């Protein structure tokens, strides 16, 4: 008996023995070591391709609340995290299910990619290849490293600048791995210098196979133009939202002077000018015959970016993610309006705000470039917003329109190129966006199903059609899963495929994402010139007006700062620029201070012999319910991740 | 016999499992800290925003990397934190509505700690009166301003309204009309002799004030001071008005 007990104890003790085996020290068989990978040119190219994918490009697969390259498969019923845009965080648009305004919260901390770039740069001299190839790869690595650090700097300010391979030594205190943060100024200088190193040996043109997907020297100049403008703006406008704390005391954020601002503006001007003068890039179809052609041309840039390579400097491509896992994007599936939805359970999720629609010019073209606010009233009052269209006052002097689309008749071509407006035609379908109706007796039926027999004896429906497949607006607000109908009165057109068939499943979109195009460079040049008094102001105005002419305008407007900034909002709408423009110019916290974005609610007035449409200006349903949205100044910099272990100094107010 | 084996097996199994359980016997927070933000001039409470307002930034000493905690301050300027570890702390009073300063190595002992902070507010909203003008159907606020230091300028003044006591720059109705706020651009030095009047037209905001109930109003002043970080609004105490 005692022997058996002994055996049992021995058996039990043996359970602990496997823990003594150093199985973690075995080299994995499904991975290639860095030494092996970087031993020849093909391995280097594999790593380079991986690094391209690790660049923090805020493209169609970027979820600002989650991460880059977000490809979570939501399955057949989930869709919460997908179909997202950084545009929803601004006054350009809302996600149809409602969203507040806040900071990007993607947790980006790209030091894994920095480490790989550093290993690549370290290994390049030892790999057998000809010099020109090596030089090009080296410059390409600098371009990627600049891009990564730009992604870090605009989120965190000054960050640790690591440009060598760090080695972990087992058993030591590894003090060499604790790299402190550099100042914000040093970080911007590093990024701009990396761009210069990238420019040195990147080619002016790449092979047809690579297209504009692979970096050229113009892509490096474009990155420099964008980054320098960002740095200059922060330097100039820091005092609009000053912060205090240890990070400020040590200049890890802020700490730049007017002289720094002017230096960065000049670098932006010079980089932009290099592209404009020497790249051969031009605006895509710069002289349209008419407004309709201009709208079509503008839409085509984003629908078929490959055809617009004359303007596109750098873009990101996709393969069909419904066929190949972790590829593709969901733009068409999630953003088509309800009437043309592709068959997935969620759609119509992109609702452009009235704030942007009002901003577009019309074709008065009187040389002022003033916005043409939509005319909804006969008394000229266009700043009267109701908290909800359900409480509208039917006795107010609303202007009647015979057709849904009439109110938008003379607006800038880029509006119809970027936004699906009520009554417009999309994929051969007239898009009906209607919030309700006024009954014959003057009572209203708003945001709810119902119908009314008009004075003409016909039946009219509150949402514009009897069937849920017959309209695209205002149904299901407040219910996240059902919010597939525009909550602002508009739907997005930019980036969507109108004629090409896209499968109605997640990740089925393959439309290229344009990261840099000449239009942005024009606007960067113009802004830097006007802000700093450097560069050629007349040329800045010329570029500004070239963009307007491409939109079929016929006049020239002055190159003032306000005109340039407005043009930027219009030309680059939904392209991810607005969020960072508000950050770098420190305008976010004043623009969003208990602010409610706005909607336009078309209402059918059945009191008329033939019902006409009126348009009610309303605060957006979700922003109204939230009591307005606010951007806190501390969000201009995000919290440095992991300060308890990486010993970095935290940003202010975190 | 089998029973013995089972018991032995169970015994060994429990030994293995129980060994992995270690009681978390770290002590919990043992100190309570409370007090108020007081004006150094007259020890009156300095009004705050409970949401996105001034905060007390503290760092517990004794760790290799110091991490900030932020203690929220009530609207009236009082604060309380009942879950604090007794230790030495650095306290940073910054990014608020008063001139910043730092308290180094403050000892927080076990039990109650009453710590008041004597501060210089950027702006004092003085002689504030908020009343309901029945004749014109308006809420009217009259007040004057006093600068905390002679260099302080004023950026804007606003009469805020809301349905509870937390009324302020972040918790407010979006009121319509022109006279509930005044912006100074460029910012100007504060003249204590100037009397200001702001008003909210109730007829123009009928959807906000449509229900008969108590409403709360507070006058806020936003200062313009350089080199102090984020500036929060200074207030007079709220006034409750039944409408």
Interface residues (C-beta under 8 A of the other chain):
Chain A: X1 X4 X5 X8 X9 X12 X15 X239 X241 X242 X243 X244 X245 X248 X384 X386 X387 X391 X593 X594 X596 X619 X627 X628 X630 X632 X633 X634 X643 X644 X645 X647 X650 X652 X653 X654
Chain B: X4 X5 X8 X9 X12 X15 X16 X52 X55 X57 X64 X65 X67 X68 X70 X92 X94 X95 X100 X169 X170 X171 X172 X174 X176 X207 X208 X226 X227 X228 X229 X230
